């Protein structure tokens, strides 16, 4: 924190000097009809993209120089001059660029000039955005129980009973609900067996016929688990049960969910909210999922955001990032000894996202880059309508190239086995790449450069590497701290460290397209065990 304060102080001193030299006036005149549009971008990558759209109709300058780090850069007097003379300023997102870059733009961009936040604008052009997660262990599927579709003719005291009648797997499994005062209420626990003679009374949840409940699901060992689940309707106390349905639901715990995929079990559910649902309208037991990235494996990288599936067709992913220590409270003794590690899907919680923040690394998806192109095109046309035709034609041509780039990346990654498509990074910066190209973003050392990872984080990531069989950990940028994080984790886990690029261009990699292809080449090589 002290280092950042000193950096801000140095930046303020530089700006004072700039003012004394008369170079930082905010009152620059608008460009004349015959002059070129003046555009300033925060990064080299945005400069490259903008030049492809602007052609020779604009002068495009980047604040952060070649080889510089956009998230750790103190603008120079030259940069402030470029900002003060610009007609348009293009940035990623306030949470991406160094605060000193944002401060310089806010202070010195002249009145009447446009500042465009490309993350926000690209959403209007179909960009896919990912919220930032405060606790990555919560970035998983939330699995609950539900009873739906009840007829109005059912008595008011009718209940749906959902039972677990057996568990197969390498360890113990349990499900529980945490009450208002933190006391756990067990739904089932495989450690004490399943008693058919008692009609599974200790492993049954009773729900009103239009009710829903959130739950936590815990597993003591990594591997594939199969739960035998049954649902039935009881119209009143003492009335005989009516069968709704049954099925076997598979959980991939601490291992790749693709290990459990088969011709009949092809839907992987790894995010969003899902319920084991007793559907009384059709008297069936099914799995309903909403708002997650649920993958239909047979359809490649397609997503089913609202899914209804038979239990036997689905695999619930429980990644290694869900590892938690058993609490000291004796009420949790059913999970194991205090301090022992268990894999746990969390009971649904509110506000898991950092309020108002989204992951700003959209450009690791070529699809999102095309959305940036549309947003930049619109900004240039608004500032310079007389050259609108040129901007539209250039944007269309460049967007077509990016569509080809998208296909090239997908083709190259086809050479990586599904079981090896595990991306572990030093920063949380390549989630878009993983989502766009069918990789599992299994974990990261730090959310951003300003965070300090804990020993628990490293321990969880080492376990993730072992459980997933990952061949490499990736430094998210070429910056020293990222490389050090990746190398430390690689040594602890006994795997290779490989270095990627974020939004930094230099003499070796001079365009956005080259950056994406270079990253892809390294990812393919490292995931296949060949090193980068």
C-alpha positions as CSV (number, residue, x, y, z in Angstrom):
1,X,0.0,0.0,0.0
2,X,2.9,2.3,0.8
3,X,4.5,1.6,-2.5
4,X,1.3,2.6,-4.4
5,X,1.1,5.8,-2.4
6,X,4.7,6.7,-3.4
7,X,3.9,6.0,-7.0
8,X,0.8,8.3,-6.9
9,X,2.9,11.0,-5.2
10,X,5.6,10.8,-8.0
11,X,2.8,11.0,-10.6
12,X,1.4,14.1,-8.9
13,X,4.8,15.8,-8.9
14,X,5.2,15.0,-12.6
15,X,1.9,16.6,-13.4
16,X,2.8,19.7,-11.4
17,X,5.9,20.0,-13.5
18,X,3.9,19.5,-16.6
19,X,1.6,22.4,-15.6
20,X,4.5,24.6,-14.9
21,X,5.8,24.0,-18.4
22,X,2.4,24.9,-19.9
23,X,2.0,21.6,-21.5
24,X,-1.1,20.2,-19.8
25,X,-3.9,22.6,-20.7
26,X,-7.3,21.1,-20.7
27,X,-8.5,23.8,-23.1
28,X,-7.1,22.4,-26.3
29,X,-9.1,23.4,-29.3
30,X,-11.1,20.8,-31.2
31,X,-9.5,19.5,-34.4
32,X,-10.1,21.4,-37.6
33,X,-12.0,20.0,-40.5
34,X,-8.9,19.2,-42.4
35,X,-6.8,17.7,-39.5
36,X,-6.8,14.0,-38.5
37,X,-8.7,12.7,-35.6
38,X,-6.5,12.4,-32.6
39,X,-7.0,9.2,-30.6
40,X,-5.3,8.1,-27.4
41,X,-5.6,4.5,-26.1
42,X,-4.5,3.2,-22.7
43,X,-2.7,0.1,-24.1
44,X,-0.7,-1.1,-27.1
45,X,-3.3,-3.7,-27.9
46,X,-6.1,-1.1,-28.1
47,X,-3.8,1.0,-30.2
48,X,-3.3,-1.9,-32.7
49,X,-7.0,-2.6,-32.9
50,X,-7.9,1.1,-33.3
51,X,-5.4,1.6,-36.1
52,X,-6.9,-1.3,-38.0
53,X,-10.3,0.6,-37.9
54,X,-9.0,4.2,-38.3
55,X,-6.6,3.5,-41.2
56,X,-5.0,6.8,-42.2
57,X,-7.9,8.9,-40.9
58,X,-6.6,9.2,-37.4
59,X,-3.4,9.5,-35.4
60,X,-3.5,6.8,-32.7
61,X,-1.2,7.0,-29.7
62,X,-0.9,4.6,-26.7
63,X,-0.2,5.8,-23.2
64,X,1.5,2.6,-22.0
65,X,4.6,2.1,-24.3
66,X,5.7,-1.2,-25.9
67,X,6.6,-3.7,-23.3
68,X,4.9,-1.7,-20.5
69,X,2.5,-3.1,-18.0
70,X,-1.0,-1.4,-18.2
71,X,-1.7,-2.3,-14.6
72,X,1.5,-0.8,-13.3
73,X,2.4,2.3,-15.3
74,X,3.0,5.9,-14.3
75,X,2.2,8.3,-17.2
76,X,5.0,10.6,-18.3
77,X,4.8,14.2,-19.4
78,X,4.8,13.0,-23.0
79,X,1.7,10.8,-22.2
80,X,-0.1,13.7,-20.5
81,X,0.6,15.9,-23.6
82,X,-0.9,13.1,-25.8
83,X,-4.0,12.9,-23.5
84,X,-4.5,16.7,-23.5
85,X,-4.5,16.8,-27.3
86,X,-6.8,13.9,-27.9
87,X,-10.3,14.0,-29.4
88,X,-11.1,10.5,-28.2
89,X,-9.7,8.4,-25.4
90,X,-10.2,4.6,-25.4
91,X,-9.7,2.5,-22.3
92,X,-10.6,-1.0,-21.2
93,X,-12.2,-0.5,-17.8
94,X,-11.5,1.5,-14.7
95,X,-10.6,-1.7,-12.8
96,X,-8.0,-2.7,-15.4
97,X,-5.6,0.2,-16.0
98,X,-3.3,1.6,-13.4
99,X,-5.1,4.2,-11.3
100,X,-2.5,6.7,-12.3
101,X,-3.4,6.3,-16.0
102,X,-7.1,6.8,-15.1
103,X,-6.3,9.9,-13.1
104,X,-4.3,11.4,-15.9
105,X,-7.2,10.8,-18.3
106,X,-9.7,12.2,-15.9
107,X,-7.6,15.3,-15.2
108,X,-6.1,16.2,-18.6
109,X,-8.5,15.0,-21.3
110,X,-9.8,18.3,-22.7
111,X,-13.4,19.5,-22.4
112,X,-15.4,18.1,-25.3
113,X,-13.2,15.1,-25.9
114,X,-14.8,11.7,-25.6
115,X,-13.6,9.0,-23.2
116,X,-14.9,5.5,-24.0
117,X,-14.9,2.6,-21.6
118,X,-14.7,-0.3,-24.0
119,X,-15.8,-3.0,-21.6
120,X,-19.1,-1.2,-21.0
121,X,-19.6,-0.2,-24.6
122,X,-18.7,-3.7,-26.0
123,X,-21.6,-5.2,-24.0
124,X,-23.9,-3.3,-26.3
125,X,-22.3,-5.3,-29.1
126,X,-22.8,-8.8,-27.7
127,X,-19.6,-9.1,-25.7
128,X,-19.6,-11.9,-23.1
129,X,-18.7,-10.6,-19.6
130,X,-17.7,-12.5,-16.5
131,X,-18.2,-11.1,-13.0
132,X,-15.3,-10.9,-10.6
133,X,-15.6,-13.4,-7.8
134,X,-14.6,-12.5,-4.2
135,X,-14.1,-16.1,-3.2
136,X,-13.2,-18.5,-6.0
137,X,-14.4,-21.4,-4.0
138,X,-17.9,-20.0,-4.4
139,X,-17.6,-19.8,-8.2
140,X,-19.2,-23.2,-8.6
141,X,-22.6,-24.7,-9.2
142,X,-25.2,-24.1,-6.4
143,X,-27.1,-27.4,-6.1
144,X,-30.4,-27.4,-4.2
145,X,-33.6,-29.4,-3.9
146,X,-37.0,-28.4,-5.3
147,X,-40.6,-29.5,-5.7
148,X,-42.6,-27.9,-8.5
149,X,-45.6,-28.3,-10.7
150,X,-48.1,-29.2,-7.9
151,X,-51.8,-29.5,-8.8
152,X,-54.1,-27.0,-7.0
153,X,-56.2,-30.0,-5.9
154,X,-53.5,-31.4,-3.6
155,X,-54.2,-31.0,0.2
156,X,-52.3,-28.2,1.9
157,X,-50.3,-30.6,4.0
158,X,-49.0,-32.6,1.0
159,X,-45.2,-33.0,1.0
160,X,-42.6,-34.2,-1.4
161,X,-40.0,-36.5,0.0
162,X,-36.5,-36.6,-1.6
163,X,-34.2,-39.4,-0.4
164,X,-30.6,-40.5,-0.9
165,X,-30.7,-44.3,-0.9
166,X,-27.0,-45.0,-1.6
167,X,-23.6,-43.6,-2.5
168,X,-20.8,-45.1,-4.5
169,X,-17.4,-43.4,-4.5
170,X,-13.9,-43.3,-3.1
171,X,-14.9,-41.5,0.1
172,X,-17.8,-40.3,2.3
173,X,-20.5,-38.0,1.0
174,X,-23.0,-35.8,2.9
175,X,-25.5,-33.1,2.3
176,X,-26.7,-30.5,4.8
177,X,-28.4,-27.2,5.3
178,X,-27.0,-24.5,7.4
179,X,-29.7,-22.8,9.5
180,X,-30.0,-19.2,10.5
181,X,-27.7,-19.5,13.5
182,X,-25.0,-21.6,11.6
183,X,-26.2,-24.9,12.9
184,X,-26.0,-27.7,10.2
185,X,-29.0,-29.9,9.6
186,X,-28.1,-33.2,7.9
187,X,-30.0,-34.4,4.8
188,X,-27.9,-37.5,4.3
189,X,-24.5,-38.9,5.4
190,X,-23.1,-42.0,3.8
191,X,-20.8,-42.6,6.8
192,X,-23.7,-44.0,8.8
193,X,-25.1,-46.1,6.0
194,X,-28.6,-46.2,4.4
195,X,-31.3,-48.1,6.2
196,X,-33.9,-49.5,3.9
197,X,-35.7,-51.0,6.9
198,X,-36.4,-47.6,8.3
199,X,-37.5,-46.4,4.9
200,X,-34.4,-44.2,4.7
201,X,-35.8,-41.9,7.4
202,X,-32.4,-40.5,8.3
203,X,-31.6,-39.6,4.7
204,X,-34.9,-37.9,3.6
205,X,-35.8,-34.3,3.1
206,X,-39.5,-33.3,3.2
207,X,-40.5,-30.3,1.2
208,X,-43.9,-28.6,0.8
209,X,-45.1,-29.3,-2.8
210,X,-44.1,-25.9,-4.0
211,X,-40.9,-25.4,-2.1
212,X,-37.2,-25.1,-2.7
213,X,-34.1,-25.3,-0.5
214,X,-30.4,-24.6,-0.9
215,X,-27.9,-27.1,0.4
216,X,-24.2,-27.8,0.9
217,X,-22.7,-31.0,-0.6
218,X,-19.5,-32.4,0.9
219,X,-17.1,-35.2,-0.2
220,X,-14.0,-36.4,1.7
221,X,-11.9,-37.7,-1.2
222,X,-11.4,-36.8,-4.9
223,X,-12.9,-39.1,-7.6
224,X,-16.2,-40.0,-9.2
225,X,-19.3,-40.4,-6.9
226,X,-22.7,-41.8,-7.8
227,X,-25.8,-40.9,-5.6
228,X,-28.9,-43.0,-5.8
229,X,-31.8,-40.5,-5.4
230,X,-35.5,-41.2,-5.1
231,X,-38.5,-38.8,-4.9
232,X,-42.1,-39.5,-3.9
233,X,-45.3,-37.6,-3.1
234,X,-47.2,-38.0,0.2
235,X,-50.5,-36.3,0.0
236,X,-51.1,-36.2,3.8
237,X,-49.5,-37.5,7.0
238,X,-49.8,-41.3,7.1
239,X,-50.9,-41.6,3.5
240,X,-49.0,-44.1,1.3
241,X,-46.3,-42.5,-0.8
242,X,-46.7,-42.1,-4.6
243,X,-43.6,-42.6,-6.7
244,X,-42.4,-39.5,-8.6
245,X,-39.1,-40.9,-9.9
246,X,-35.6,-42.0,-9.2
247,X,-32.2,-41.7,-10.8
248,X,-28.4,-41.8,-10.2
249,X,-26.6,-38.4,-10.2
250,X,-22.9,-38.4,-10.7
251,X,-20.4,-35.9,-9.1
252,X,-16.9,-35.4,-10.4
253,X,-15.0,-34.4,-7.3
254,X,-11.6,-32.8,-7.6
255,X,-11.1,-34.4,-11.0
256,X,-12.1,-33.5,-14.6
257,X,-15.8,-33.9,-15.1
258,X,-14.9,-35.3,-18.5
259,X,-13.8,-38.5,-16.8
260,X,-17.5,-39.2,-16.1
261,X,-18.9,-38.3,-19.5
262,X,-20.3,-41.0,-21.7
263,X,-22.7,-41.4,-24.6
264,X,-25.7,-41.2,-22.2
265,X,-24.2,-38.9,-19.6
266,X,-23.2,-35.8,-21.6
267,X,-24.3,-32.7,-19.7
268,X,-21.7,-31.1,-17.4
269,X,-23.1,-28.7,-14.9
270,X,-20.3,-26.5,-13.4
271,X,-21.8,-23.1,-12.6
272,X,-25.0,-21.3,-11.9
273,X,-28.0,-22.6,-9.9
274,X,-29.3,-26.1,-10.3
275,X,-31.9,-28.1,-8.4
276,X,-32.7,-31.8,-8.1
277,X,-36.4,-31.3,-8.9
278,X,-39.4,-33.4,-8.2
279,X,-41.7,-32.3,-11.1
280,X,-45.2,-33.1,-9.9
281,X,-46.8,-32.0,-13.3
282,X,-45.2,-35.0,-15.0
283,X,-44.3,-37.1,-11.9
284,X,-40.6,-37.2,-12.9
285,X,-37.4,-36.6,-11.0
286,X,-35.1,-34.3,-13.1
287,X,-32.2,-31.8,-12.8
288,X,-33.0,-28.2,-13.6
289,X,-30.3,-25.7,-14.1
290,X,-30.5,-21.9,-14.6
291,X,-28.0,-19.2,-15.5
292,X,-24.8,-21.3,-15.5
293,X,-22.2,-22.5,-18.0
294,X,-23.7,-26.0,-18.4
295,X,-22.0,-27.8,-21.2
296,X,-23.6,-30.2,-23.6
297,X,-20.5,-32.2,-24.2
298,X,-21.8,-33.7,-27.4
299,X,-22.2,-30.3,-28.9
300,X,-18.6,-29.0,-28.3
301,X,-18.5,-25.6,-26.6
302,X,-22.2,-24.8,-26.7
303,X,-23.8,-23.6,-23.5
304,X,-27.2,-24.5,-22.1
305,X,-28.1,-21.6,-19.8
306,X,-31.5,-23.0,-18.9
307,X,-31.4,-26.8,-18.8
308,X,-33.7,-29.6,-17.8
309,X,-32.1,-33.1,-17.8
310,X,-32.6,-36.5,-16.4
311,X,-30.3,-37.2,-13.5
312,X,-28.6,-40.0,-15.3
313,X,-27.6,-37.6,-18.1
314,X,-25.7,-35.1,-16.0
315,X,-22.4,-34.7,-14.3
316,X,-22.0,-32.2,-11.4
317,X,-18.5,-30.7,-11.3
318,X,-17.0,-30.2,-7.8
319,X,-13.5,-28.7,-8.6
320,X,-10.5,-28.7,-6.3
321,X,-11.0,-25.0,-5.6
322,X,-14.0,-26.1,-3.4
323,X,-11.6,-27.5,-0.8
324,X,-12.4,-26.3,2.7
325,X,-11.2,-27.2,6.2
326,X,-13.7,-28.8,8.6
327,X,-14.7,-26.2,11.2
328,X,-13.8,-26.7,14.9
329,X,-17.5,-26.6,15.8
330,X,-18.5,-30.2,16.9
331,X,-21.7,-29.8,14.9
332,X,-19.7,-30.4,11.8
333,X,-18.0,-33.6,13.1
334,X,-20.0,-35.6,10.5
335,X,-17.6,-34.0,7.9
336,X,-14.5,-35.4,9.6
337,X,-11.8,-34.2,12.0
338,X,-11.5,-30.5,12.6
339,X,-9.0,-29.0,10.1
340,X,-9.4,-31.9,7.7
341,X,-9.9,-31.0,4.0
342,X,-13.2,-31.7,2.3
343,X,-14.6,-30.8,-1.1
344,X,-17.7,-28.8,-0.7
345,X,-20.3,-27.3,-3.0
346,X,-21.6,-24.3,-1.1
347,X,-25.1,-23.6,0.0
348,X,-26.2,-20.7,-2.2
349,X,-25.0,-17.4,-0.8
350,X,-25.8,-13.8,-1.7
351,X,-23.3,-11.2,-3.0
352,X,-20.5,-13.6,-4.1
353,X,-19.6,-11.1,-6.8
354,X,-17.6,-7.9,-6.1
355,X,-20.3,-5.3,-6.5
356,X,-20.4,-3.6,-9.8
357,X,-17.2,-5.2,-11.0
358,X,-16.6,-7.5,-14.0
359,X,-13.5,-9.2,-15.2
360,X,-11.8,-6.6,-17.5
361,X,-9.7,-9.1,-19.5
362,X,-12.3,-9.4,-22.3
363,X,-9.7,-9.3,-25.1
364,X,-8.6,-12.9,-24.4
365,X,-11.6,-13.9,-26.4
366,X,-11.5,-13.0,-30.1
367,X,-15.3,-12.9,-30.1
368,X,-15.1,-10.1,-27.5
369,X,-12.4,-8.4,-29.6
370,X,-15.0,-8.2,-32.4
371,X,-17.3,-6.4,-29.9
372,X,-14.6,-4.0,-29.1
373,X,-14.2,-3.3,-32.9
374,X,-17.8,-2.4,-33.1
375,X,-17.6,-0.1,-30.1
376,X,-14.4,1.6,-31.4
377,X,-16.0,2.1,-34.8
378,X,-19.0,3.8,-33.3
379,X,-16.8,6.1,-31.1
380,X,-14.7,7.1,-34.2
381,X,-17.8,7.8,-36.3
382,X,-19.4,9.9,-33.5
383,X,-16.2,12.0,-33.2
384,X,-15.5,12.1,-37.0
385,X,-18.7,11.6,-39.0
386,X,-17.2,12.7,-42.2
387,X,-15.0,9.6,-42.4
388,X,-17.8,7.2,-41.3
389,X,-17.7,5.1,-44.4
390,X,-14.0,4.4,-44.0
391,X,-14.4,3.4,-40.4
392,X,-17.3,1.1,-41.2
393,X,-15.4,-0.6,-44.1
394,X,-12.2,-1.0,-42.1
395,X,-14.1,-2.4,-39.1
396,X,-15.9,-4.9,-41.2
397,X,-12.6,-6.2,-42.8
398,X,-10.9,-6.4,-39.4
399,X,-13.8,-8.1,-37.7
400,X,-13.7,-10.7,-40.5
401,X,-10.0,-11.3,-39.7
402,X,-10.8,-11.7,-36.0
403,X,-13.5,-14.3,-36.9
404,X,-10.8,-16.2,-38.7
405,X,-8.5,-15.8,-35.7
406,X,-11.3,-17.3,-33.5
407,X,-11.5,-20.3,-35.7
408,X,-7.7,-20.7,-35.8
409,X,-7.5,-20.8,-32.0
410,X,-10.3,-23.3,-31.8
411,X,-8.6,-25.5,-34.3
412,X,-5.2,-25.4,-32.6
413,X,-6.7,-26.2,-29.2
414,X,-8.4,-29.3,-30.7
415,X,-5.0,-30.9,-30.3
416,X,-5.4,-30.9,-26.5
417,X,-7.1,-33.8,-24.9
418,X,-10.3,-32.9,-22.9
419,X,-8.7,-34.3,-19.7
420,X,-5.7,-31.9,-20.1
421,X,-7.7,-28.7,-20.8
422,X,-7.0,-27.3,-17.3
423,X,-5.8,-23.6,-17.0
424,X,-4.2,-22.6,-13.8
425,X,-2.7,-19.1,-13.8
426,X,-0.9,-16.6,-11.6
427,X,-3.5,-13.9,-12.0
428,X,-7.2,-14.3,-12.6
429,X,-6.8,-12.9,-16.2
430,X,-7.5,-15.8,-18.6
431,X,-11.1,-16.8,-17.7
432,X,-12.4,-15.4,-21.0
433,X,-9.9,-17.5,-22.9
434,X,-11.0,-20.6,-21.0
435,X,-14.7,-19.9,-21.5
436,X,-14.3,-19.1,-25.2
437,X,-12.2,-22.1,-26.1
438,X,-13.4,-24.9,-23.9
439,X,-10.8,-25.0,-21.2
440,X,-11.4,-25.3,-17.4
441,X,-10.3,-22.3,-15.5
442,X,-9.3,-24.3,-12.5
443,X,-7.7,-21.7,-10.3
444,X,-5.3,-18.8,-9.9
445,X,-2.8,-17.5,-7.3
446,X,-4.1,-14.0,-7.0
447,X,-7.2,-12.0,-8.2
448,X,-5.0,-9.1,-9.3
449,X,-1.4,-7.8,-8.9
450,X,-2.4,-6.0,-5.7
451,X,-3.4,-9.1,-3.9
452,X,-1.2,-11.2,-1.7
453,X,-1.8,-15.0,-1.9
454,X,-2.1,-17.0,1.3
455,X,-0.5,-20.3,2.1
456,X,-4.0,-21.8,1.9
457,X,-4.2,-20.6,-1.7
458,X,-1.0,-22.3,-2.7
459,X,-2.0,-25.5,-0.9
460,X,-5.4,-25.6,-2.7
461,X,-3.7,-25.0,-6.0
462,X,-1.2,-27.8,-5.5
463,X,-4.1,-30.1,-4.7
464,X,-5.9,-28.8,-7.8
465,X,-2.9,-29.7,-9.9
466,X,-2.7,-33.2,-8.5
467,X,-6.4,-33.9,-8.8
468,X,-6.7,-32.5,-12.3
469,X,-3.5,-33.9,-13.7
470,X,-2.6,-30.5,-15.1
471,X,0.8,-30.3,-16.9
472,X,1.5,-26.6,-16.4
473,X,0.8,-23.4,-14.6
474,X,0.8,-20.2,-16.5
475,X,2.2,-16.8,-15.6
476,X,-0.6,-14.4,-16.7
477,X,1.9,-11.7,-17.9
478,X,5.6,-11.3,-18.4
479,X,5.8,-9.1,-15.3
480,X,8.3,-10.4,-12.6
481,X,5.7,-11.0,-9.9
482,X,3.5,-13.1,-12.1
483,X,6.4,-15.2,-13.3
484,X,7.6,-15.7,-9.7
485,X,4.1,-16.8,-8.6
486,X,3.9,-19.3,-11.5
487,X,7.4,-20.6,-10.9
488,X,6.8,-21.1,-7.2
489,X,3.6,-23.0,-7.7
490,X,5.2,-25.1,-10.5
491,X,8.0,-26.1,-8.1
492,X,5.6,-27.0,-5.3
493,X,3.4,-29.1,-7.7
494,X,6.2,-30.6,-9.8
495,X,5.0,-29.2,-13.1
496,X,6.1,-26.7,-15.8
497,X,5.7,-22.9,-15.6
498,X,4.8,-21.2,-18.9
499,X,4.6,-17.5,-19.6
500,X,1.7,-15.8,-21.4
501,X,0.9,-12.2,-22.4
502,X,-1.9,-9.9,-21.4
503,X,-2.3,-6.6,-23.3
504,X,1.4,-6.0,-23.9
505,X,3.0,-5.7,-27.3
506,X,6.7,-5.4,-28.1
507,X,9.3,-5.9,-30.8
508,X,8.6,-9.6,-30.9
509,X,4.8,-9.6,-30.8
510,X,3.5,-6.4,-32.5
511,X,-0.3,-7.1,-33.1
512,X,-3.3,-8.3,-31.2
513,X,-3.7,-11.2,-33.6
514,X,0.0,-12.3,-33.1
515,X,-0.5,-12.1,-29.3
516,X,-3.5,-14.4,-29.3
517,X,-1.8,-16.9,-31.6
518,X,1.4,-16.8,-29.5
519,X,-0.6,-17.4,-26.3
520,X,-2.4,-20.3,-28.0
521,X,0.8,-21.9,-29.2
522,X,2.2,-21.8,-25.7
523,X,-1.0,-23.1,-24.1
524,X,-1.3,-26.0,-26.5
525,X,2.4,-27.0,-26.0
526,X,2.3,-26.6,-22.2
527,X,-1.0,-28.4,-21.7
528,X,0.3,-31.3,-23.8
529,X,3.4,-31.5,-21.6
530,X,5.9,-30.1,-24.2
531,X,6.6,-26.8,-22.3
532,X,6.4,-23.3,-23.7
